[in-house]
């Protein structure tokens, strides 16, 4: 009976993961941790109720609901990190000289990072752009990347391309 419930849960999770992955470019370690922790908590809560097959279904439902909630929470936190990074990047692109390290921190998550403009130039379309390097410190470790920020016609800066790895 338990093996059947586990098999059904695994198949259900695989189906949900595939549909979610179609919408997400890259699942991050923080999102995986959210799914695992949320799923475990949901499974424990589900185990507190029912009996027999009903209990197995409640465990499965709790695991799925908890995993989804953990994933959503992780994505929300990452969005605030992204907003803190991008806000600082815009300020750096507007004022900081090439080669200077500029620090940012997100007090909401504890994540922080450095943005360093490397080269300033005018692109083929005439817009003013800056190549930059970034390092972000998150709970899982460091994420390093490179990108290009360009000034828009309205004076705002926009990240045109960023490669993280």
C-alpha angles and dihedrals in degrees: 000000000000091000090055092050091049091049092049090048092049093049091047092049091049091053092049092045092053093052091046092047090054087063099039121069095204132002110223130215089250091055091048090051090050091052094047097044094042092046093050092049092047091049092051091050091047090051090062093070139058131004138247115359090350090061091050090051091049090050090050093047092046092049093050094044093046092047092051092048091049091050092050092048091050092050091050092052091048090052090058089050089050091050092051090049094047094046091053091043090056091051092046093049091051099048118005121098119238113274098027121125114229120194129214133178134191107215089192094066105012091240117138140171153174127247119195122185108218107181136007122206147143114261124223091268090054097253119138110245139179129204111216144179123219137190120192123194114209131165091267094053137270130332117199127193150155130222151155126249120193132191114240126220090262091056095253120128122235130188104237098183136002130179116197124186 
